[in-house]
Amino acid sequence: MPRPKKSAADRERGARLGRSLREARQPRSQSQVATDAEVPLDTLRGIEQGRVADPGLFTVAAIASELNLSLDDLVGTRKRTGR
């Protein structure tokens, strides 16, 4: 069964994720981060370039962990309090 086409919002969310990961991994190379996170280099490239609009949770978690990022911080869902 074919996957449903991604909406513009899905594609933008994927692009934001890619930008966040690319910024966070600097100055390390894609190759080094992919190796250390134990994810395929092509997968990391695809995510960073926005070609993978909805990467798997465990893939993103492995990359985020390698970059010392929380998933909340990475996707910007952490609730902020006025305290």
MOPAC internal coordinates of N, CA, C and O (Angstrom, degrees):
PM7 1SCF
backbone

  N    0.0000 0     0.00 0     0.00 0    0    0    0
  C    1.4460 1     0.00 0     0.00 0    1    0    0
  C    1.5302 1   108.46 1     0.00 0    2    1    0
  O    1.2310 1   119.41 1   -51.86 1    3    2    1
  N    1.3303 1   118.73 1   128.14 1    3    2    1
  C    1.4616 1   120.50 1  -179.51 1    5    3    2
  C    1.5220 1   111.92 1   -70.01 1    6    5    3
  O    1.2310 1   121.72 1   -31.37 1    7    6    5
  N    1.3198 1   114.32 1   148.63 1    7    6    5
  C    1.4657 1   119.39 1   177.57 1    9    7    6
  C    1.5266 1   109.40 1   -73.11 1   10    9    7
  O    1.2310 1   120.75 1   -32.85 1   11   10    9
  N    1.3340 1   116.17 1   147.15 1   11   10    9
  C    1.4588 1   117.84 1   175.97 1   13   11   10
  C    1.5279 1   110.43 1   -66.81 1   14   13   11
  O    1.2310 1   120.82 1   -30.74 1   15   14   13
  N    1.3179 1   116.04 1   149.26 1   15   14   13
  C    1.4587 1   121.00 1   179.24 1   17   15   14
  C    1.5209 1   110.01 1   -65.27 1   18   17   15
  O    1.2310 1   120.73 1   -39.36 1   19   18   17
  N    1.3294 1   116.22 1   140.64 1   19   18   17
  C    1.4611 1   121.56 1  -178.81 1   21   19   18
  C    1.5255 1   109.97 1   -75.66 1   22   21   19
  O    1.2310 1   121.36 1   -38.90 1   23   22   21
  N    1.3178 1   115.00 1   141.10 1   23   22   21
  C    1.4623 1   120.57 1   177.93 1   25   23   22
  C    1.5267 1   109.48 1   -77.76 1   26   25   23
  O    1.2310 1   121.14 1   -11.75 1   27   26   25
  N    1.3149 1   115.42 1   168.25 1   27   26   25
  C    1.4633 1   120.35 1   176.82 1   29   27   26
  C    1.5310 1   109.96 1   -60.70 1   30   29   27
  O    1.2310 1   120.20 1   141.94 1   31   30   29
  N    1.3238 1   117.23 1   -38.06 1   31   30   29
  C    1.4682 1   120.91 1   179.00 1   33   31   30
  C    1.5266 1   110.53 1   -64.90 1   34   33   31
  O    1.2310 1   120.00 1   139.75 1   35   34   33
  N    1.3286 1   117.60 1   -40.25 1   35   34   33
  C    1.4656 1   121.42 1   177.17 1   37   35   34
  C    1.5270 1   110.62 1   -61.99 1   38   37   35
  O    1.2310 1   121.10 1   135.20 1   39   38   37
  N    1.3275 1   115.51 1   -44.80 1   39   38   37
  C    1.4661 1   119.57 1  -179.11 1   41   39   38
  C    1.5287 1   111.01 1   -65.35 1   42   41   39
  O    1.2310 1   120.12 1   140.25 1   43   42   41
  N    1.3238 1   117.37 1   -39.75 1   43   42   41
  C    1.4644 1   120.54 1   178.98 1   45   43   42
  C    1.5252 1   110.92 1   -66.60 1   46   45   43
  O    1.2310 1   120.33 1   140.05 1   47   46   45
  N    1.3345 1   116.97 1   -39.95 1   47   46   45
  C    1.4688 1   120.48 1   177.48 1   49   47   46
  C    1.5254 1   109.94 1   -62.17 1   50   49   47
  O    1.2310 1   120.31 1   138.49 1   51   50   49
  N    1.3311 1   117.02 1   -41.51 1   51   50   49
  C    1.4565 1   120.95 1   177.12 1   53   51   50
  C    1.5225 1   112.05 1   -64.12 1   54   53   51
  O    1.2310 1   120.54 1   140.81 1   55   54   53
  N    1.3318 1   116.58 1   -39.19 1   55   54   53
  C    1.4654 1   120.83 1   178.60 1   57   55   54
  C    1.5286 1   110.64 1   -65.73 1   58   57   55
  O    1.2310 1   120.33 1   139.65 1   59   58   57
  N    1.3406 1   116.98 1   -40.35 1   59   58   57
  C    1.4742 1   120.35 1   178.16 1   61   59   58
  C    1.5191 1   110.87 1   -63.56 1   62   61   59
  O    1.2310 1   120.74 1   137.54 1   63   62   61
  N    1.3313 1   116.19 1   -42.46 1   63   62   61
  C    1.4627 1   120.61 1   177.79 1   65   63   62
  C    1.5262 1   109.69 1   -59.45 1   66   65   63
  O    1.2310 1   120.60 1   133.85 1   67   66   65
  N    1.3142 1   116.46 1   -46.15 1   67   66   65
  C    1.4641 1   120.69 1   179.81 1   69   67   66
  C    1.5170 1   112.30 1   -59.84 1   70   69   67
  O    1.2310 1   120.60 1   135.52 1   71   70   69
  N    1.3342 1   116.46 1   -44.48 1   71   70   69
  C    1.4660 1   119.76 1   178.84 1   73   71   70
  C    1.5293 1   110.85 1   -62.75 1   74   73   71
  O    1.2310 1   120.81 1   137.79 1   75   74   73
  N    1.3218 1   116.05 1   -42.21 1   75   74   73
  C    1.4697 1   120.01 1  -179.34 1   77   75   74
  C    1.5253 1   111.41 1   -62.04 1   78   77   75
  O    1.2310 1   120.61 1   135.88 1   79   78   77
  N    1.3223 1   116.45 1   -44.12 1   79   78   77
  C    1.4671 1   119.82 1   179.84 1   81   79   78
  C    1.5215 1   111.13 1   -66.98 1   82   81   79
  O    1.2310 1   120.58 1   138.28 1   83   82   81
  N    1.3146 1   116.50 1   -41.72 1   83   82   81
  C    1.4666 1   120.43 1  -179.79 1   85   83   82
  C    1.5260 1   110.30 1   -61.43 1   86   85   83
  O    1.2310 1   120.43 1   135.42 1   87   86   85
  N    1.3314 1   116.79 1   -44.58 1   87   86   85
  C    1.4661 1   120.38 1   179.27 1   89   87   86
  C    1.5296 1   111.40 1   -65.29 1   90   89   87
  O    1.2310 1   120.50 1   139.51 1   91   90   89
  N    1.3271 1   116.65 1   -40.49 1   91   90   89
  C    1.4612 1   120.76 1  -176.11 1   93   91   90
  C    1.5242 1   112.46 1   -70.48 1   94   93   91
  O    1.2310 1   119.60 1   150.69 1   95   94   93
  N    1.3143 1   118.37 1   -29.31 1   95   94   93
  C    1.4680 1   119.13 1  -176.26 1   97   95   94
  C    1.5155 1   112.79 1   -83.12 1   98   97   95
  O    1.2310 1   119.27 1   166.55 1   99   98   97
  N    1.3162 1   118.99 1   -13.45 1   99   98   97
  C    1.4610 1   121.26 1  -178.91 1  101   99   98
  C    1.5228 1   110.21 1   -61.88 1  102  101   99
  O    1.2310 1   117.95 1   -42.30 1  103  102  101
  N    1.2800 1   121.51 1   137.70 1  103  102  101
  C    1.4617 1   128.65 1     7.65 1  105  103  102
  C    1.5294 1   113.41 1   -93.94 1  106  105  103
  O    1.2310 1   119.91 1  -168.56 1  107  106  105
  N    1.3310 1   117.77 1    11.44 1  107  106  105
  C    1.4675 1   120.20 1  -178.33 1  109  107  106
  C    1.5198 1   110.51 1   -70.06 1  110  109  107
  O    1.2310 1   120.82 1   -26.41 1  111  110  109
  N    1.3111 1   116.05 1   153.59 1  111  110  109
  C    1.4662 1   121.09 1   178.67 1  113  111  110
  C    1.5250 1   110.55 1   -81.20 1  114  113  111
  O    1.2310 1   121.26 1   -22.32 1  115  114  113
  N    1.3222 1   115.20 1   157.68 1  115  114  113
  C    1.4638 1   120.07 1   174.20 1  117  115  114
  C    1.5154 1   110.42 1   -57.67 1  118  117  115
  O    1.2310 1   120.98 1   137.77 1  119  118  117
  N    1.3090 1   115.73 1   -42.23 1  119  118  117
  C    1.4583 1   120.85 1  -177.73 1  121  119  118
  C    1.5251 1   111.40 1   -60.44 1  122  121  119
  O    1.2310 1   120.39 1   135.06 1  123  122  121
  N    1.3184 1   116.85 1   -44.94 1  123  122  121
  C    1.4628 1   120.51 1  -178.80 1  125  123  122
  C    1.5297 1   111.12 1   -65.40 1  126  125  123
  O    1.2310 1   120.52 1   135.26 1  127  126  125
  N    1.3288 1   116.61 1   -44.74 1  127  126  125
  C    1.4750 1   119.97 1  -179.42 1  129  127  126
  C    1.5258 1   110.16 1   -65.09 1  130  129  127
  O    1.2310 1   120.20 1   136.09 1  131  130  129
  N    1.3266 1   117.23 1   -43.91 1  131  130  129
  C    1.4610 1   120.43 1   179.49 1  133  131  130
  C    1.5278 1   111.02 1   -60.70 1  134  133  131
  O    1.2310 1   120.75 1   135.61 1  135  134  133
  N    1.3036 1   116.17 1   -44.39 1  135  134  133
  C    1.4658 1   120.41 1   179.13 1  137  135  134
  C    1.5245 1   110.78 1   -62.11 1  138  137  135
  O    1.2310 1   120.66 1   131.29 1  139  138  137
  N    1.3229 1   116.34 1   -48.71 1  139  138  137
  C    1.4629 1   120.58 1  -177.09 1  141  139  138
  C    1.5331 1   112.07 1   -67.24 1  142  141  139
  O    1.2310 1   120.35 1   147.87 1  143  142  141
  N    1.3440 1   116.93 1   -32.13 1  143  142  141
  C    1.4700 1   120.92 1   179.12 1  145  143  142
  C    1.5299 1   111.97 1   -85.54 1  146  145  143
  O    1.2310 1   121.18 1   172.77 1  147  146  145
  N    1.3306 1   115.34 1    -7.23 1  147  146  145
  C    1.4702 1   121.91 1  -179.21 1  149  147  146
  C    1.5235 1   112.08 1    60.12 1  150  149  147
  O    1.2310 1   121.32 1  -135.28 1  151  150  149
  N    1.3368 1   115.09 1    44.72 1  151  150  149
  C    1.4646 1   121.34 1   173.32 1  153  151  150
  C    1.5279 1   107.49 1  -123.83 1  154  153  151
  O    1.2310 1   119.85 1   -28.60 1  155  154  153
  N    1.3272 1   117.90 1   151.40 1  155  154  153
  C    1.4600 1   119.30 1   179.58 1  157  155  154
  C    1.5323 1   111.36 1   -62.09 1  158  157  155
  O    1.2310 1   120.97 1   -39.66 1  159  158  157
  N    1.3191 1   115.75 1   140.34 1  159  158  157
  C    1.4552 1   121.08 1   179.07 1  161  159  158
  C    1.5249 1   110.90 1   -57.38 1  162  161  159
  O    1.2310 1   119.91 1   138.41 1  163  162  161
  N    1.3203 1   117.77 1   -41.59 1  163  162  161
  C    1.4721 1   120.79 1   179.24 1  165  163  162
  C    1.5240 1   111.65 1   -60.67 1  166  165  163
  O    1.2310 1   120.39 1   146.47 1  167  166  165
  N    1.3199 1   116.86 1   -33.53 1  167  166  165
  C    1.4633 1   120.49 1   178.21 1  169  167  166
  C    1.5193 1   110.29 1   -66.82 1  170  169  167
  O    1.2310 1   120.35 1   132.10 1  171  170  169
  N    1.3323 1   116.94 1   -47.90 1  171  170  169
  C    1.4615 1   120.03 1   178.66 1  173  171  170
  C    1.5221 1   110.42 1   -61.30 1  174  173  171
  O    1.2310 1   120.33 1   136.37 1  175  174  173
  N    1.3225 1   116.98 1   -43.63 1  175  174  173
  C    1.4727 1   120.04 1   177.61 1  177  175  174
  C    1.5183 1   111.10 1   -57.89 1  178  177  175
  O    1.2310 1   120.67 1   133.48 1  179  178  177
  N    1.3177 1   116.33 1   -46.52 1  179  178  177
  C    1.4602 1   120.68 1  -178.80 1  181  179  178
  C    1.5163 1   112.59 1   -61.81 1  182  181  179
  O    1.2310 1   120.75 1   139.30 1  183  182  181
  N    1.3245 1   116.18 1   -40.70 1  183  182  181
  C    1.4591 1   120.29 1   179.03 1  185  183  182
  C    1.5279 1   109.45 1   -66.13 1  186  185  183
  O    1.2310 1   120.36 1   132.08 1  187  186  185
  N    1.3164 1   116.92 1   -47.92 1  187  186  185
  C    1.4644 1   120.40 1  -178.61 1  189  187  186
  C    1.5238 1   112.29 1   -63.02 1  190  189  187
  O    1.2310 1   120.05 1   147.59 1  191  190  189
  N    1.3163 1   117.51 1   -32.41 1  191  190  189
  C    1.4577 1   120.99 1  -179.01 1  193  191  190
  C    1.5270 1   112.33 1   -87.44 1  194  193  191
  O    1.2310 1   120.08 1   179.50 1  195  194  193
  N    1.3335 1   117.46 1    -0.50 1  195  194  193
  C    1.4498 1   120.89 1   178.61 1  197  195  194
  C    1.5182 1   114.27 1    78.23 1  198  197  195
  O    1.2310 1   120.13 1  -170.06 1  199  198  197
  N    1.3349 1   117.35 1     9.94 1  199  198  197
  C    1.4648 1   120.65 1   178.97 1  201  199  198
  C    1.5223 1   112.24 1   -78.65 1  202  201  199
  O    1.2310 1   120.38 1   161.33 1  203  202  201
  N    1.3224 1   116.88 1   -18.67 1  203  202  201
  C    1.4606 1   121.88 1   178.35 1  205  203  202
  C    1.5286 1   106.04 1  -110.26 1  206  205  203
  O    1.2310 1   120.75 1   -82.27 1  207  206  205
  N    1.3236 1   116.17 1    97.73 1  207  206  205
  C    1.4680 1   120.82 1  -174.08 1  209  207  206
  C    1.5227 1   112.71 1   -73.78 1  210  209  207
  O    1.2310 1   120.29 1   153.66 1  211  210  209
  N    1.3213 1   117.05 1   -26.34 1  211  210  209
  C    1.4680 1   119.37 1  -178.82 1  213  211  210
  C    1.5308 1   110.91 1  -139.93 1  214  213  211
  O    1.2310 1   120.75 1  -106.51 1  215  214  213
  N    1.3320 1   116.17 1    73.49 1  215  214  213
  C    1.4604 1   119.07 1   179.85 1  217  215  214
  C    1.5272 1   110.91 1   -66.31 1  218  217  215
  O    1.2310 1   120.84 1   -22.40 1  219  218  217
  N    1.2982 1   116.01 1   157.60 1  219  218  217
  C    1.4550 1   121.51 1  -179.96 1  221  219  218
  C    1.5188 1   112.54 1   -63.18 1  222  221  219
  O    1.2310 1   121.26 1   -34.25 1  223  222  221
  N    1.3136 1   115.19 1   145.75 1  223  222  221
  C    1.4574 1   121.92 1  -178.70 1  225  223  222
  C    1.5237 1   111.58 1   -56.09 1  226  225  223
  O    1.2310 1   119.99 1   133.38 1  227  226  225
  N    1.3211 1   117.62 1   -46.62 1  227  226  225
  C    1.4580 1   120.11 1  -176.07 1  229  227  226
  C    1.5293 1   111.68 1   -69.63 1  230  229  227
  O    1.2310 1   120.30 1   150.94 1  231  230  229
  N    1.3131 1   117.02 1   -29.06 1  231  230  229
  C    1.4654 1   120.71 1   175.04 1  233  231  230
  C    1.5214 1   109.69 1   -66.83 1  234  233  231
  O    1.2310 1   120.70 1   130.55 1  235  234  233
  N    1.3292 1   116.26 1   -49.45 1  235  234  233
  C    1.4668 1   120.68 1   179.58 1  237  235  234
  C    1.5259 1   110.03 1   -63.30 1  238  237  235
  O    1.2310 1   120.40 1   139.18 1  239  238  237
  N    1.3238 1   116.84 1   -40.82 1  239  238  237
  C    1.4671 1   120.19 1   179.81 1  241  239  238
  C    1.5234 1   111.29 1   -62.40 1  242  241  239
  O    1.2310 1   119.87 1   139.74 1  243  242  241
  N    1.3236 1   117.86 1   -40.26 1  243  242  241
  C    1.4646 1   121.29 1   179.62 1  245  243  242
  C    1.5245 1   110.63 1   -65.15 1  246  245  243
  O    1.2310 1   120.35 1   136.99 1  247  246  245
  N    1.3212 1   116.93 1   -43.01 1  247  246  245
  C    1.4648 1   120.57 1   179.51 1  249  247  246
  C    1.5242 1   109.77 1   -67.18 1  250  249  247
  O    1.2310 1   120.62 1   134.04 1  251  250  249
  N    1.3267 1   116.43 1   -45.96 1  251  250  249
  C    1.4731 1   120.49 1  -179.92 1  253  251  250
  C    1.5212 1   110.76 1   -59.81 1  254  253  251
  O    1.2310 1   120.21 1   136.72 1  255  254  253
  N    1.3161 1   117.21 1   -43.28 1  255  254  253
  C    1.4563 1   120.89 1   179.34 1  257  255  254
  C    1.5244 1   110.98 1   -61.06 1  258  257  255
  O    1.2310 1   120.54 1   136.77 1  259  258  257
  N    1.3127 1   116.58 1   -43.23 1  259  258  257
  C    1.4635 1   121.15 1   178.96 1  261  259  258
  C    1.5248 1   111.25 1   -62.63 1  262  261  259
  O    1.2310 1   120.42 1   149.87 1  263  262  261
  N    1.3316 1   116.81 1   -30.13 1  263  262  261
  C    1.4670 1   121.30 1  -179.11 1  265  263  262
  C    1.5229 1   112.56 1   -95.74 1  266  265  263
  O    1.2310 1   120.84 1  -171.78 1  267  266  265
  N    1.3395 1   116.00 1     8.22 1  267  266  265
  C    1.4723 1   122.05 1  -178.98 1  269  267  266
  C    1.5247 1   112.19 1    57.22 1  270  269  267
  O    1.2310 1   120.68 1  -138.72 1  271  270  269
  N    1.3223 1   116.30 1    41.28 1  271  270  269
  C    1.4562 1   122.94 1   177.09 1  273  271  270
  C    1.5193 1   109.03 1  -112.26 1  274  273  271
  O    1.2310 1   120.46 1   -37.05 1  275  274  273
  N    1.3244 1   116.72 1   142.95 1  275  274  273
  C    1.4601 1   118.58 1   170.82 1  277  275  274
  C    1.5274 1   107.51 1   -85.69 1  278  277  275
  O    1.2310 1   120.49 1   -25.72 1  279  278  277
  N    1.3076 1   116.68 1   154.28 1  279  278  277
  C    1.4599 1   119.65 1   177.40 1  281  279  278
  C    1.5252 1   110.18 1   -63.73 1  282  281  279
  O    1.2310 1   120.08 1   143.17 1  283  282  281
  N    1.3222 1   117.45 1   -36.83 1  283  282  281
  C    1.4663 1   120.21 1   177.70 1  285  283  282
  C    1.5234 1   111.23 1   -59.60 1  286  285  283
  O    1.2310 1   120.68 1   132.46 1  287  286  285
  N    1.3186 1   116.31 1   -47.54 1  287  286  285
  C    1.4580 1   119.41 1   179.67 1  289  287  286
  C    1.5250 1   111.07 1   -65.28 1  290  289  287
  O    1.2310 1   120.71 1   140.91 1  291  290  289
  N    1.3108 1   116.26 1   -39.09 1  291  290  289
  C    1.4525 1   120.95 1  -176.47 1  293  291  290
  C    1.5251 1   112.51 1   -63.69 1  294  293  291
  O    1.2310 1   120.42 1   137.93 1  295  294  293
  N    1.3090 1   116.80 1   -42.07 1  295  294  293
  C    1.4643 1   119.22 1  -178.09 1  297  295  294
  C    1.5198 1   112.93 1   -98.80 1  298  297  295
  O    1.2310 1   120.65 1  -179.59 1  299  298  297
  N    1.3226 1   116.36 1     0.41 1  299  298  297
  C    1.4554 1   120.02 1   174.89 1  301  299  298
  C    1.5047 1   114.54 1    68.55 1  302  301  299
  O    1.2310 1   120.28 1  -145.55 1  303  302  301
  N    1.3295 1   117.08 1    34.45 1  303  302  301
  C    1.4620 1   119.44 1  -178.36 1  305  303  302
  C    1.5191 1   113.15 1  -104.32 1  306  305  303
  O    1.2310 1   120.19 1   178.16 1  307  306  305
  N    1.3072 1   117.24 1    -1.84 1  307  306  305
  C    1.4605 1   119.81 1  -179.16 1  309  307  306
  C    1.5161 1   108.91 1   -65.01 1  310  309  307
  O    1.2310 1   120.91 1   -51.65 1  311  310  309
  N    1.3270 1   115.86 1   128.35 1  311  310  309
  C    1.4589 1   120.32 1   179.16 1  313  311  310
  C    1.5143 1   108.76 1   -74.65 1  314  313  311
  O    1.2310 1   121.52 1   -43.68 1  315  314  313
  N    1.3059 1   114.70 1   136.32 1  315  314  313
  C    1.4510 1   119.87 1   179.54 1  317  315  314
  C    1.5341 1   108.65 1  -104.00 1  318  317  315
  O    1.2310 1   121.75 1   -41.19 1  319  318  317
  N    1.3066 1   114.26 1   138.81 1  319  318  317
  C    1.4548 1   119.01 1   178.40 1  321  319  318
  C    1.5201 1   109.02 1  -108.48 1  322  321  319
  O    1.2310 1   120.88 1   -20.23 1  323  322  321
  N    1.2973 1   115.93 1   159.77 1  323  322  321
  C    1.4601 1   120.38 1  -179.27 1  325  323  322
  C    1.5067 1   112.78 1   -83.74 1  326  325  323
  O    1.2310 1   119.97 1  -167.05 1  327  326  325
  N    1.3095 1   117.65 1    12.95 1  327  326  325
  C    1.4729 1   120.77 1  -177.78 1  329  327  326
  C    1.4812 1   111.99 1   -90.02 1  330  329  327
  O    1.2310 1   120.10 1   180.00 1  331  330  329

